[in-house]
Each structure stands twice: as C-alpha cells, then as structure tokens.
Amino acid sequence: MQSKPYINPYLAGALLGVVLFSAFALTHSGLGASGAISRIQVAATASVAQSHVDRVGYFAAVGGGDRHALDHSSVMMLIGTFAGGLVSAWRNRRLKVEVCKGPQISNTTRLALALVGGVLMGFGARFARGCTSGQALSGGAVLSAGSWVFMFAVFGGAYLVAWFVRKLWN
C-alpha cells in the first residue's frame, strides 16, 4: 500500500503554532524534549542511587528527597509526542525501520555518525538550557535573544558541516 501524502507545510506550521500556544496556556511552559529526557535520566538514577540524586544539586532540584522526577508536564508531553508520531506514521502507512543514507556510506558509519551527532546535540541542549525545539519554538516565540542566537548558530553550523559531508549523500 502506498503512503498518504504529507500535510501542507503552511497548514502544519499554523497547527504547530496552535499547539505551542496551547502548551503555554495549559502548562505555563513551551515545547521541548531535553528537560523531559533529563527528568527520565534523574528518575533512572534515583531508582538505583537515590542518595546520589539527593547529593547532586542539579539532580536534587528535580528528583531529590520526596520529589518525583517524572511528575512534570514535559514528561507527559514527550510520551505523547512519541506516541502521536507512532500512531500518525502507522495510520499514514509510513511506519518502518530504515536507515536513511547516501550510497557512499555504510549503515554502520551512518549509525555511528548519528550517535555522535545525537550526543553532541544532547550536550549542546543541556549547555544551552534547552533543545532545538525548546529553544527555537518556545524561546523564539517569546523573543528570547539567546534562543535566536542559538538557532542562527545551529543553522550556521549545519551549513558548515554539510559542505564536508555532502559527498556521503551523493
């Protein structure tokens, strides 16, 4: 069976704006995933070493003492985003496991580069106090200067790196 066509990008952008506004109205925070992922990491650490979580200030603020790291709207939003994407891909006949790559690169190299890129983005997200979705969408929507600088840096860095790895996709 053939997959359904994608939604009009202008309509998708408008719908994303409605979702972002709704997130601000309902949760008093914007969209983003890195905070939820940090909370999941703190919860996992607390399940095996609660005393460590209680001693580290950054961890303790989220899951120390009687605080529950997973008791936050961002965690539910992350789960809902994943589940919604999964259901959407299934309903539109796009759900499949694949490695997208060019002919000049092996699956192993592609996956290794994706892992390195993900680790760098994860570190950068914590360093910048938010992931690209949180910085670009939520921070950009409230005209945060740091968010705009972050996004220009992301796009500039992507263009610089793309020149060096473009041959892998040809």
N, C-alpha and C positions, 0 to 999 in steps of 0.2 A: 504494500500500500504506500502511496505517495504521501509525504508530509504536507500539512496545510501551509499556506503562505504566511509569512511573518506579518505582524501588525504594522500599520503605517507608522513610521518613526515619529512623525509630528504628534499623532494621537498618543503614542506610547510616552513621549516626553510630557505631554499635558497630563496624562494619567499618573506619571511619576510625580509630577508637581502636586497633584491632589493627595497622593499617598504621603508625600513629605509633609504637606500642611496638616494632614490628619495625624501623623506621628507627633508633630509639635503640639497639636491641640490635645491629643489623648494622653501622651506620655511625658510631655514637657521636655522632650529631647528629640533630636532628629534621627536620621537613619545612619547606620554604621554597623560594622561587624566586629571590629577589633576589640571593643570593650566587652562584648559578649564572649568572645573567644578567651580573653583574659580571665573572665569570671569562671569559665569552664575549666581553665587550667588551675585556677586557685581552688576550685571545688575538688578537682582530682588530687591536688597536692594535699588538701585538708583531709581527704579520705585516708591517706596513709601517714601523714605527718602534721597533725593539727598544731602541735607545739611550734613547728617551724613557721606555719602561717601566722600564728599569734606573735612571733618574734619579729617578723619582717614587716615593717611599717606599711609598705605598698600592698602586701597581701592582707594584712590585718584590717586595713580600711575596707576591704571588700568581703573577706570571709573569716575574719578573726573573731574569737570569742563566740558569742551566740548569733553572730551574723551568718546568713546563708548566702553564699556567693551566687547561687543560681536564682535567687529571689529578686529578679530585676527584669524590667520590661524588655531590655535589649536581648536577653537570652531567649525569651519567647519570640521576639521579632526574628532572630536568627533562625530558630527552628521553623517558624512559619515561612520564612523566605526559602529555605531549603525544601520544605515540603511543597510549597506552592510551585516552585520551579520544577520539581519532580512530577507533580500532577500535570502541569502545563505541558511538559515535554512528552509525557505519556499520552495525553489527550490529543496532542497535535502530531503524534507519530514520529517524534524526534528522539525518543529515549533509546540510547545505545551507548555502548562503551567503545571509545575510539581514541586514537592518538592522532591529533591533527599536526601535520608536519610537512615539510617540503621533501622532495626526492633526494636531496643531498645530505640528509641527516638520518641516523638510525633512531629507532624507538627508544633505546637506552639513553642515547645522548639527549634526545628531546625531553625525556622524563627527568634526566639529571639537571638539565638547564631550567626546567620548570620548577624543580625543587629548590635550586639555588635562588632563582628569581622570587619564589614564594617566601623563602627565608629572609631575603633582603627586604622585600616589601613588608613582611611582618615586623622586622626590626625597625624599619623606617616608620611604620604605622605607630608603633609604641613611642618612638623617639619624637614623632610629630604630634603625638597625643590624639591620633585618630587615623583610621584607614582612609583610602581614597574616596570611598562612598561617603564616609562621615565628613571628611574634610571638604570634598568638592560639593556635595549636595547640601549637607546641613550647614557647614561653615560658610560656603559660598552664598547660601540663601540668606544668611544673616549678615552678609558683607564683612566677614572676618578677614582682615588683611592677611593674616597668617595662612588661611585656607587658600586664598588666591595665589599667594607666593608659592605654596606647596604645589598647587595644580600646574602653575607655569613651570616649576621645576620638574614635575612628573612628565609633562609633555615634552619639555626640552631634553630631558634625559632619554626619553623614549626615542626621540628623533635621532639623537647622537648614537645610541646603541643600535638602532635599526640599520644604520649605514653599515655597521660592521657585521651584522648577522643576516643581512638581506640575501646573501648568496645561499644560505641554508634553505630558503623558501623558493628558490627558482628551479 
